[in-house]
Amino acid sequence: MDSAIAAHGGGHYDGATISFGLNNYDFKLKREGYTYDYEMSQEKDGVLHKVNTYNGGLTYKMGDSLVDHGGRQMTLIRERVNNVAYDFYIPYSLTGNDVILEYMGMEDMRLKPYHKLKVSYKQIPGGDPDHRAYVLWINEDTYEIDFIAKQNDEASGRKQFMAAAYKRRVNGMLFSDFELYQTAGRNKDVRIDSLGIAYNTGNMQRKAVTTYMDVAVSLPEN
Protein backbone atom coordinates (compact mmCIF):
# COMPACT_ATOMS: atom_id res chain seq x y z
CA MET A 1 0.00 0.00 0.00
CA ASP A 2 2.85 2.40 0.79
CA SER A 3 4.28 1.88 -2.71
CA ALA A 4 0.86 2.55 -4.27
CA ILE A 5 0.46 5.76 -2.27
CA ALA A 6 3.91 6.91 -3.39
CA ALA A 7 3.09 6.10 -7.03
CA HIS A 8 -0.12 8.15 -6.85
CA GLY A 9 1.46 11.24 -5.31
CA GLY A 10 2.68 10.36 -1.84
CA GLY A 11 3.21 13.33 0.44
CA HIS A 12 1.39 15.68 -1.93
CA TYR A 13 -1.93 14.35 -0.59
CA ASP A 14 -1.41 15.96 2.81
CA GLY A 15 -2.35 19.63 2.76
CA ALA A 16 -3.13 19.90 -0.96
CA THR A 17 -6.38 21.56 -2.05
CA ILE A 18 -7.90 19.60 -4.94
CA SER A 19 -10.82 20.78 -7.06
CA PHE A 20 -12.72 19.00 -9.84
CA GLY A 21 -16.14 18.63 -11.45
CA LEU A 22 -18.17 15.42 -11.21
CA ASN A 23 -21.76 14.69 -12.26
CA ASN A 24 -22.58 18.40 -12.66
CA TYR A 25 -21.26 19.25 -9.19
CA ASP A 26 -18.07 21.10 -8.26
CA PHE A 27 -15.94 19.65 -5.47
CA LYS A 28 -13.08 21.10 -3.44
CA LEU A 29 -11.24 18.75 -1.09
CA LYS A 30 -8.50 19.20 1.48
CA ARG A 31 -7.01 16.75 3.98
CA GLU A 32 -4.34 17.68 6.47
CA GLY A 33 -3.29 15.09 9.02
CA TYR A 34 -6.48 13.84 10.66
CA THR A 35 -8.54 16.88 9.63
CA TYR A 36 -10.53 17.33 6.45
CA ASP A 37 -12.59 19.99 4.71
CA TYR A 38 -14.79 18.93 1.77
CA GLU A 39 -17.05 21.14 -0.31
CA MET A 40 -19.70 20.28 -2.93
CA SER A 41 -21.52 23.00 -4.84
CA GLN A 42 -23.96 23.42 -7.70
CA GLU A 43 -25.88 26.34 -9.12
CA LYS A 44 -29.65 25.77 -9.35
CA ASP A 45 -32.04 28.37 -10.78
CA GLY A 46 -29.42 31.07 -10.35
CA VAL A 47 -28.74 30.23 -6.70
CA LEU A 48 -25.50 28.60 -5.51
CA HIS A 49 -26.09 25.54 -3.30
CA LYS A 50 -22.99 24.73 -1.24
CA VAL A 51 -22.40 21.83 1.15
CA ASN A 52 -19.37 21.82 3.43
CA THR A 53 -18.33 18.86 5.61
CA TYR A 54 -15.46 19.12 8.06
CA ASN A 55 -14.43 16.63 10.77
CA GLY A 56 -18.01 15.45 11.28
CA GLY A 57 -19.64 18.87 10.91
CA LEU A 58 -21.95 19.92 8.08
CA THR A 59 -23.29 23.19 6.70
CA TYR A 60 -25.66 23.67 3.75
CA LYS A 61 -26.03 27.09 2.20
CA MET A 62 -28.34 28.44 -0.50
CA GLY A 63 -26.71 31.69 -1.48
CA ASP A 64 -25.87 33.32 1.86
CA SER A 65 -28.59 31.51 3.84
CA LEU A 66 -28.01 28.43 6.00
CA VAL A 67 -30.46 25.59 5.30
CA ASP A 68 -31.43 22.57 7.41
CA HIS A 69 -33.16 19.77 5.49
CA GLY A 70 -33.71 17.66 8.59
CA GLY A 71 -31.63 14.98 10.28
CA ARG A 72 -31.97 12.10 7.82
CA GLN A 73 -31.61 14.23 4.71
CA MET A 74 -28.56 16.03 6.09
CA THR A 75 -26.98 12.68 6.97
CA LEU A 76 -27.46 11.46 3.39
CA ILE A 77 -25.93 14.67 2.03
CA ARG A 78 -22.91 14.28 4.33
CA GLU A 79 -22.46 10.65 3.26
CA ARG A 80 -22.66 11.60 -0.41
CA VAL A 81 -19.90 14.20 -0.11
CA ASN A 82 -17.70 12.04 2.12
CA ASN A 83 -18.09 8.96 -0.13
CA VAL A 84 -17.02 10.92 -3.22
CA ALA A 85 -14.00 12.22 -1.33
CA TYR A 86 -13.10 8.80 0.11
CA ASP A 87 -13.09 7.11 -3.30
CA PHE A 88 -11.28 10.03 -4.91
CA TYR A 89 -8.47 9.79 -2.32
CA ILE A 90 -7.82 6.06 -2.86
CA PRO A 91 -5.20 4.77 -2.00
CA TYR A 92 -4.38 7.54 0.50
CA SER A 93 -7.77 7.13 2.22
CA LEU A 94 -7.08 3.46 2.98
CA THR A 95 -4.61 4.11 5.79
CA GLY A 96 -6.97 4.54 8.77
CA ASN A 97 -6.73 2.52 11.98
CA ASP A 98 -10.03 0.83 11.12
CA VAL A 99 -8.71 -0.55 7.79
CA ILE A 100 -7.90 -4.25 7.41
CA LEU A 101 -5.63 -5.15 4.48
CA GLU A 102 -5.47 -8.70 3.13
CA TYR A 103 -2.94 -9.58 0.45
CA MET A 104 -4.52 -12.03 -1.99
CA GLY A 105 -1.48 -12.77 -4.15
CA MET A 106 -0.92 -12.05 -7.83
CA GLU A 107 -3.59 -12.04 -10.56
CA ASP A 108 -3.25 -11.28 -14.25
CA MET A 109 -5.46 -8.48 -15.59
CA ARG A 110 -5.35 -7.82 -19.32
CA LEU A 111 -2.42 -10.28 -19.43
CA LYS A 112 -0.38 -8.16 -17.01
CA PRO A 113 0.56 -9.19 -13.44
CA TYR A 114 -1.08 -7.32 -10.57
CA HIS A 115 -0.89 -7.43 -6.80
CA LYS A 116 -4.37 -8.12 -5.46
CA LEU A 117 -5.30 -6.48 -2.16
CA LYS A 118 -8.60 -6.75 -0.27
CA VAL A 119 -9.73 -3.93 2.04
CA SER A 120 -12.29 -4.39 4.81
CA TYR A 121 -13.03 -2.56 8.06
CA LYS A 122 -12.92 -3.31 11.77
CA GLN A 123 -16.28 -3.31 13.51
CA ILE A 124 -16.16 -0.87 16.42
CA PRO A 125 -18.16 -2.01 19.50
CA GLY A 126 -21.16 0.24 19.89
CA GLY A 127 -20.60 1.87 16.51
CA ASP A 128 -22.50 1.52 13.25
CA PRO A 129 -21.49 -1.62 11.33
CA ASP A 130 -19.21 -0.92 8.37
CA HIS A 131 -19.77 -3.46 5.61
CA ARG A 132 -17.78 -1.68 2.92
CA ALA A 133 -15.16 -3.68 1.06
CA TYR A 134 -12.73 -2.98 -1.75
CA VAL A 135 -10.44 -5.10 -3.89
CA LEU A 136 -7.53 -3.29 -5.53
CA TRP A 137 -5.40 -4.52 -8.43
CA ILE A 138 -2.01 -2.79 -8.21
CA ASN A 139 0.31 -2.91 -11.22
CA GLU A 140 3.41 -4.96 -10.39
CA ASP A 141 5.77 -2.55 -12.19
CA THR A 142 4.25 0.92 -11.61
CA TYR A 143 2.30 0.32 -8.37
CA GLU A 144 -0.56 2.28 -9.92
CA ILE A 145 -4.09 1.07 -9.13
CA ASP A 146 -5.69 0.14 -12.45
CA PHE A 147 -8.76 -1.78 -11.24
CA ILE A 148 -11.04 -1.43 -8.23
CA ALA A 149 -13.95 -3.58 -7.06
CA LYS A 150 -16.22 -1.99 -4.47
CA GLN A 151 -19.09 -3.10 -2.27
CA ASN A 152 -20.84 -0.51 -0.11
CA ASP A 153 -23.39 -2.66 1.66
CA GLU A 154 -23.12 -6.40 2.18
CA ALA A 155 -26.89 -6.79 2.57
CA SER A 156 -27.83 -5.21 -0.77
CA GLY A 157 -25.23 -7.13 -2.76
CA ARG A 158 -24.58 -4.02 -4.84
CA LYS A 159 -21.06 -4.08 -6.25
CA GLN A 160 -19.05 -2.01 -8.70
CA PHE A 161 -16.08 -2.89 -10.87
CA MET A 162 -14.00 -0.04 -12.23
CA ALA A 163 -11.12 0.11 -14.71
CA ALA A 164 -8.84 3.16 -14.79
CA ALA A 165 -8.94 5.30 -17.94
CA TYR A 166 -7.38 8.59 -19.01
CA LYS A 167 -4.64 8.86 -16.43
CA ARG A 168 -2.93 12.21 -15.92
CA ARG A 169 -0.68 13.89 -13.40
CA VAL A 170 -1.38 17.30 -11.93
CA ASN A 171 1.29 18.86 -9.70
CA GLY A 172 2.83 15.44 -9.11
CA MET A 173 -0.44 13.67 -8.25
CA LEU A 174 -1.93 10.87 -10.38
CA PHE A 175 -5.62 11.06 -11.31
CA SER A 176 -7.72 8.58 -13.29
CA ASP A 177 -11.21 8.49 -14.67
CA PHE A 178 -12.91 5.10 -14.29
CA GLU A 179 -14.98 2.93 -16.62
CA LEU A 180 -17.73 1.05 -14.76
CA TYR A 181 -18.46 -2.55 -15.78
CA GLN A 182 -21.29 -4.96 -14.94
CA THR A 183 -22.10 -8.61 -15.49
CA ALA A 184 -25.50 -9.62 -16.85
CA GLY A 185 -26.64 -10.00 -13.23
CA ARG A 186 -25.44 -6.48 -12.34
CA ASN A 187 -22.51 -7.99 -10.42
CA LYS A 188 -24.82 -9.47 -7.76
CA ASP A 189 -24.03 -13.01 -8.88
CA VAL A 190 -20.25 -12.63 -8.45
CA ARG A 191 -18.18 -12.27 -5.28
CA ILE A 192 -16.33 -9.00 -5.04
CA ASP A 193 -12.93 -10.73 -5.20
CA SER A 194 -14.01 -12.65 -8.33
CA LEU A 195 -15.09 -9.63 -10.39
CA GLY A 196 -11.62 -9.50 -11.95
CA ILE A 197 -12.16 -12.97 -13.41
CA ALA A 198 -15.50 -11.89 -14.89
CA TYR A 199 -13.78 -8.88 -16.45
CA ASN A 200 -10.89 -10.93 -17.87
CA THR A 201 -13.20 -13.53 -19.41
CA GLY A 202 -15.31 -10.92 -21.20
CA ASN A 203 -18.41 -11.48 -19.08
CA MET A 204 -18.86 -7.77 -18.38
CA GLN A 205 -20.11 -4.79 -20.33
CA ARG A 206 -19.10 -1.17 -19.87
CA LYS A 207 -22.07 0.71 -18.44
CA ALA A 208 -20.78 4.16 -17.53
CA VAL A 209 -17.71 6.33 -17.10
CA THR A 210 -16.80 8.36 -14.02
CA THR A 211 -15.10 11.48 -15.37
CA TYR A 212 -13.29 13.98 -13.17
CA MET A 213 -13.42 17.31 -15.00
CA ASP A 214 -11.01 20.24 -14.70
CA VAL A 215 -8.82 18.71 -11.99
CA ALA A 216 -6.68 21.35 -10.28
CA VAL A 217 -4.22 20.95 -7.39
CA SER A 218 -2.94 23.70 -5.12
CA LEU A 219 0.01 22.49 -3.02
CA PRO A 220 0.77 24.04 0.36
CA GLU A 221 3.64 26.51 0.53
CA ASN A 222 6.75 25.13 2.18
N, C-alpha and C positions, 0 to 999 in steps of 0.2 A: 504493500500500500504506500509506503514512503516513497518508493521509486516512481509510482504512478503520480503521486502528488507533485514530485519534483518535475516530472515530464509535462505536467499540465500547468506549471507556473510557480510551484513551490511557495516561497516566502512572499510572493506578490499578492497572494490571497489576503493576507492579514493587513488590514488598513486601507486596501484599495476600494475606491468607489466605482461601481460597475453599473452602467445603464444600458438598456436595450428595450426593444419593442417585441411583444409577443401577444398574438391573438387580439390585436387591436387595443392592447393596454401598453402603457409605458411603465417600466420598472426601474428603480434605482436601489441598489443593494450595497451594504457595507457591513463587513464583519471585522472586529478588532478584538483579539483575545476571545473572551467569553461573552462579549457584548455584540449586539447586532442592531441594525437599523434598516428596515426594508420599507420601500414605498411603491405603491401601485396607483396609477392615475389614468383617467380617461375623461375626455370631454363629451358630455351628453347635452344636447339641446343648448349649446352655448355656455354650459356651466361645467367647471372642472370638478370632477369627483376624485378625491385623493384619500387613499387609505395608507396609514403609517403604522407599522408594528415594530416594537422595540422592547426586547427583553421581557416579553409577556404582556406588555401594554398594547393598546390599540386606540387610534383615533380615526374618525371618518369625517371628512369635510366636504361640503358642497359649497364651492366658492370659499367664502370666509366663515361659513357657519358650521359648527359642529353638529353632527347627526348621530342619533342612537337608534339603530334598527331593532333593538331588542336583543336579549341574551343569546338565543340560539342563532339568529341571523349574524350577529357580530362574531360569534365563534366560527361559523362557516367561512366568513370573510377572512378572519385571521388565518384559518387553516389553508385557505386557497393561496394567500400571499406566501405563507411560510413554506408550503409544499413546492411552489414554483422556485423559491429561493434554495430550498434544500436540494432539489434535483439539479438546479443550475450549478451548484457548488460542488457536485460530485467530481473528484473523489475527496476534496478537502472536508466536506461535511460528514464524512464517514470516519471521524476520528474521536467521537465522543466516548465517554466512559460507559455508556449504555450499549455500545456497538460490540457485537460478537462477529469475528471474522473466522471463516472456515475455508482453508485452502482445499480445493477439490481436484488438484492436479492439472494436467495439460489437456487441452482439447483443440482440435483443428477447426478453424472457422475460415471458410473460403480458401481452404487448402493451406492456411498459414497457422503456425502454432501459437496458442494463447494460454496464459495462465488463467485459471478459472477460480473465482473467489466468491463465496457466498456470504452475504451480510444479513444478520438478524439482530434482534434487540433483546436485552435483558428485561425481564418483567419486574418492575419495582413494586414491592409489597405496599398495598394501599393505593397505588396509582392506577391510571387507566391502562388496560392491556394494549400493548403495541405489537400488532401482528404484521407490520411491514416486513418485507424481505426483498433483497436485491441479489442478482447474480451478475458479476462483472467479468467480461473477457478482456484481459489486458495483454496487449501485443508483446510477445517475448522479446523483440528487439528494441522497440521504441518505448515500451511501458505506457503507451497511450491506450485509453479505454475506447474500444471500437464497438462494443456491443454491451447492452444492458437489458436484463430482464427484471421486471418490477412487479411486486404484488402488494397492494395497499392494505387489503383486508382479507384475511384467510377465509372468513365466512362466505363472502360473496364469490370467491373464486376468480375475481377479475384480475387479469394479468396483462402486462404489456411487454412487448419485445421491441427493442430499438436498435437500429444500426446507425453509426455515426456517418454523417455526410457533410460535405463542404466545411472542412476544417480550416481555421485561420488563427493566426496569433495577433493579439493586440497588446502592445506594451509588455511583451514577454509572457502573456497568458494564452493558453490554448482554448479555443471555443469551437464547438461542433453543433451543427443542426442534427436532427435525428429523424430517420425514416421509421415509421411505426408499422409493424407487421402483425398479421393475425392468421391463425389456422382457420379452417372451415368452421370449427366450433368456438371461434372467438377466444382461443387460447385456454378455455375452461377445461378442455379434455387433456391438457398436457401439464405436467409438473413444471414449476418455474425453472428448475435446474435442467430440464429436458427441452426447453424451448430452442436452445441452440441446435439440437439435432433436427428439430422440425424445420428450422431455417435452412440448415445445410442440405437437407433432402428435398428441398423445393416444395414443402407442404405449407408454405405461408404465402400470403399476398400482401403487397404494400397497400396500406389503407389511408395513411396520412403522413404529413411531414411537419415536424415541429421546427419552426424557423425563427431564429433569434435575429431580429432586425437592428441595424444601426448600433452594433455593440461598440461601446466606448469605455475606456478604463482610465481613471485618474489615480495615479500612484501617490502615496503620501510623500511629503518632502522629508528628506533625510536631515 
